[in-house]
Amino acid sequence: MKRGDLAELAVGCGLGAWVAFGVLTMVVVGHDGAPLFTDASLASWSVGHRPDVAVAFVRGVTATGTGVVPFALAVLAGLVAGRTPRRRAAAVALCLVCLGAGQALRYAVVTLVARPRPPLADWATHASWWAFPSGHATTSALAAGLLVIALRIRAPHGWSVLALGIGCWGVLVGLSRVYLGVHWFTDVVGGWLFALGWLSLCLGAAARWLPERWSPEGTGPTGATDTTAP
């Protein structure tokens, strides 16, 4: 796919995700943060199905959705995407900026929406601040998306199984927040939509404005492999 086409597709996908996120946000605000759709039923099911082994496992999963792990995955994505040391360093920096800026923007949104979390009596782990959109869901989805994109760049014919595993991790982190009672399901959906929108816009910007020599294929204008560019 040409870079211009990729940029248009990514931006279109990002805008679509953010429109959906905006609609969901307005519904949340319009209902004063009350549970929506299947929120209450999923929360009730989670509280009623918590054997000790499952809770311990899910706490381990949810712990990977914040802190060091997502940033380590962003660094790994940059290392995988780059073809030379200087390109890897630049790719790592771009991935970290995408992840960090996405977290900062989400923090601003969550402060403005100020949706309360589910009742404290239902919690099976620690949580803080407001609920919508879920920080763990957003962060893990961004990290997973960056790594999937990096794998697609470097291994276009053998990336599907790894990408599926990484994507499942991102989904499990989000669902773990519902199971542990610290988020409504719509908080998690909001986090996924927010992450998809932000990641798509970052990808579109990179495809449109990065110099040609930084293209994933590593080729110059004539299609020949570029081995001299830093």
Secondary structure by P-SEA (a helix, b strand, c coil): ccaaaaaaaaaaaaaaaaaaaaaaaaaaaaaccccccaaaaaaaaaaacccaaaaaaaaaaaaaccccaaaaaaaaaaaaacccaaaaaaaaaaaaaaaaaaaaaaaaaaaaacccccccccccccccccccccaaaaaaaaaaaaaaaaaaaccccccaaaaaaaaaaaaaaaaaaaaaccccaaaaaaaaaaaaaaaaaaaaaaaccccccccccccccccccccccc
